[in-house]
Amino acid sequence: MSWLLRISILMFVATHFLPYIQAFNLGLFSFYEAALFALAGLFLVAGGFFNRHSVTIYSAMVLLVLSVYNAFVVFEGITGIFSIWMLMISGSLYFIVNGNK
């Protein structure tokens, strides 16, 4: 179950933030945000292969902070995109609490 969640988070990050990374515009905040999301998503998946929980927990913390920020930015009521950010927050909290269990 946790591997499905890890892969789903990575797929969301790839589909949502890949255009910002491919544009490679160092002058935009969205590039740095996308790069952080991509690194945290990759480390979340990579952390599943380690015995220690630290990589998973730290990457989930980064994902949590960035997801809360994005949920706050897009909030205009309960919409589809806000719901997706809430799912990202929930997934991040799951990995912060459970680590690699």
C-alpha positions in Angstrom: 0.0 0.0 0.0 2.7 2.5 0.9 4.5 1.8 -2.4 1.4 2.6 -4.3 1.2 5.9 -2.4 4.9 6.6 -3.1 4.5 6.0 -6.8 1.2 8.0 -7.0 2.9 11.0 -5.3 5.8 10.7 -7.7 3.5 10.5 -10.7 1.6 13.6 -9.5 4.8 15.5 -9.1 6.1 14.4 -12.5 2.9 15.3 -14.3 2.2 18.6 -12.5 5.8 20.0 -12.2 7.7 18.6 -15.2 6.8 21.5 -17.5 8.2 24.0 -15.0 11.5 22.0 -14.8 11.7 21.6 -18.5 11.3 25.4 -19.0 14.4 25.8 -16.9 13.8 29.5 -16.1 16.0 30.3 -13.0 14.2 33.6 -12.6 10.9 32.1 -11.7 9.9 30.9 -8.2 7.9 28.1 -9.9 11.1 26.5 -11.2 12.6 26.2 -7.7 9.3 25.0 -6.3 9.1 22.3 -9.0 12.7 21.3 -8.4 12.1 20.9 -4.7 8.9 18.8 -5.4 10.8 16.6 -7.8 13.7 16.0 -5.5 11.4 15.3 -2.5 9.3 12.9 -4.6 12.4 11.1 -5.8 13.8 10.9 -2.3 10.5 9.6 -1.0 10.6 6.7 -3.4 14.3 6.1 -2.8 13.8 6.2 1.0 11.6 3.2 0.7 14.6 1.1 -0.1 16.5 2.0 3.0 16.2 0.4 6.5 16.2 3.8 8.2 13.2 6.1 8.1 15.1 9.4 7.9 15.1 9.9 4.1 11.4 9.1 3.9 10.5 11.4 6.8 12.5 14.4 5.6 11.3 14.2 2.1 7.7 13.9 3.3 8.3 17.0 5.4 9.4 18.9 2.4 6.4 17.6 0.5 4.1 18.6 3.3 5.4 22.2 3.5 5.2 22.7 -0.2 1.7 21.1 -0.4 0.3 23.3 2.4 1.7 26.3 0.6 0.1 25.3 -2.7 -3.2 24.5 -1.0 -3.2 27.9 0.6 -2.4 29.6 -2.7 -5.1 27.9 -4.7 -7.8 28.0 -2.0 -11.0 29.5 -3.4 -13.3 27.1 -1.7 -13.5 23.4 -2.0 -12.5 22.8 -5.6 -10.9 19.9 -7.4 -7.4 21.2 -7.3 -7.7 22.0 -3.6 -8.8 18.5 -3.0 -5.7 17.2 -4.8 -3.5 19.3 -2.6 -5.3 17.9 0.5 -4.5 14.4 -0.8 -0.9 15.4 -1.1 -0.9 16.7 2.4 -2.5 13.5 3.7 0.0 11.3 1.9 2.9 13.4 3.3 1.5 13.1 6.8 1.2 9.4 6.4 4.9 9.0 5.6 5.9 11.4 8.4 4.0 9.3 10.9 4.8 5.9 9.6 8.2 6.2 7.8 9.0 3.0 6.0 6.6 0.7 7.9 
